[in-house]
């Protein structure tokens, strides 16, 4: 699954109608609905504010045609989000009618293209779930260990806690490999405790 790193706004014009696409990162369905409500108030003079969103790692998806013919707006928008394997992402396409009717097929293509164009400009992160580890060492090992941990793309150093010892809170793509590396780097002097599985976002290379 993927999500957008930051919100995006793009615009296309088709047969004099303006299709403005807003992509917003959301934290669950209530967040999406609250933003949709506010957006419709802010853009009350638009002919349509059509919506689609996906959240909960793709398990929850909703769409609305907002007055366009049934199936011509929300459905192609949602199809575009699903086709790009997006989650935690809301798309709103605000249409200002230009006086030329597009027909059902034209509307489907227009709303799908509006979302596709916005996704093409978005910074996208891939979502993965890694194993969390809490690694405790004495201060004399902390500096070298931190540098080595940060050198690995498959280890995400999330936080460091300092007291009479130093504890590194990290997530690893492969728990066994991470444990072996830590044991090697510290000559077995580190204490490693399992944590919960954590969500990691990795910038897409596409």
N, C-alpha and C positions, 0 to 999 in steps of 0.2 A: 504493500500500500504506500501511497504518497500523500503529501499535504503541501500546501503553499507556505513559504517562509514568511511572506509579508502580503498585505492586501494589494490588489491590483485593480486598475480601472482602464478599460480600453473602449474604443468606439469605432463602429463601422457604419457606413451609409449605403443602403440598398434601395434603389428606386425612390430616392428622396426621404425615406424613413431613416431616422437615426436609431441605432441599436447600441446602447451604452451598457457594457457588461462590467459589473462589480464582482470581483472575487474576494471573499472575506474568509479568513480563518476563524473557525468556530469551536467552542468548547461544549459540545452537546446540543441536543435539539432545542431546549429552552433558550439558549444563547442565540441560535439561528432564528427562532421565531421573534425574539425581542428585536433583533436587528432588522428583520423584514418589516415589522410593524413601524419602526422608526423610519426606515427608508421610504416606505409608502407615504408617510406624513411629509417627509422632506421633498418627495417628488410627486406631490399630489396632482400636479398639472400634466403629468405624463399620461399617455393613452393606456399604457400597460406597464406593470412592474411584475414580470414573470420570474418565478423562482425555482430553484432546485438545490438540494443539499444532501450531502452524505456525511455520516458520522459513525462513531462506535466501530471503527475499523471496517466500515462498509456494511454493517448490520442494519443500520437505520438510514433510510433514504425517503425523501419526500419531494414533491414538485407541485407547481401550480401554474395554470395557464392565464390566470388573472384576466379573464374576459376574452382572450383569443379563442378561436375555435378549438374544441377539445382535442388534445393530443398534438397540437401544432407548436407548442412553446415549451412548457415544462418538461414534457417527455424527451424531446431531443436534447434539451439542456442536461437533463439527468443522464441520458445515454452518453453524452460527451464526458461527464465527470466519471461515470463508471468505466468508460472505455479507456480512460487514462489512469484507472485504479486509484482515484482520489478518495480521501476521507477527511473528516473535519474541515470540510470546505463547503462554503455557500456561494452559489452563483445567482445573481440577480441581473436580469436583462431589462433595462428600462427603454421602452420604445416611444418615440415621438413620431407619430404618423405623418408621412409626407404627402399624402393625397393620392398615392398610387397603390391599389390593392395588389397583394402578392399571391393570393390564392393559398390553399392549404399546403401544397408542396413547397411553395416559395417561403412560407413562414417557417416550416420545419427546417429548411436549409439555412434560413437567416438566423434563427435562434441557436441552432447548432454551431454555425460559423462564429457567432458572437462569442460563445463560450470557448470554442477552440482557439480563437485568436487571443483571448485573454490568457488561456493556459500556455500558449506559446511564448508569451512575454513574462510569465511568472517564474520566480525562483522557487524551485521544487525540492523538497526533502523526501528522501526515502525513509519510511518508518520500519524499524527493526526492534526486536525484543531480545535484550542481552541479559546475562547473569550478573547480578551485583555481588561484589566482594568487598569486604572490609579488611584491610591489610595493615597490621600494626608492627612497627619496627622501632628500634632505639634511634635517637637523634643522629648518631654518627653514620647511620646507613640511609637516612631519609633523603639527603640531597642527591646522591647517586641514583637511588631507586626512583625518585620522582622523574629525573631526566630520562631514565630508561623506559619508564611507563609511558611517558609522553611521546616517545619515539615510535610507538606502535599504533597503526591505524585501527587495529581491531581491539584496542583498549581505550576506553573513555574515562579519563580521570575527572571525576565530578566534584570532589571536595577533599580538603585536607584538614584534619583536626590536630591541634598541637596541645599537649599537656606534658606530663613527665615522659610520655612516648609520643610518637607520631602515627596517626592513623589515616591511611589513604582510602577514600571511598570511591570505588571505580566500578565500571561495567565492562564486561568482556564478551566478545562474540563467542568465544570458546572457553568455558570455565577450566577445563583440564589443561589446555595449553597455557592459559594465564597463570594457573597455579605452578606449573612447571617452570615458567619463566621467572616468577617471583622467587621460587625456591632456589633457582640457579643464581639469580642476582644477589641474593642475601645469604647464600650458603646455608640455607635452612633456618635462618635466624628470625624469619617473619612469622607472625601468627595470622592465619587467614580464616575469616569467618564468612559463611554464606549469608547473602541478603536476599531480598526479593528480586524477581524479574523486573527489569526496568525498560521503559521505552526510550529508544535512541533515535535521533533524527540525523541522517547523513545527507549532505548536499548531493543531489543527483549529478552524475557526470554526463548525462545525455545533453 
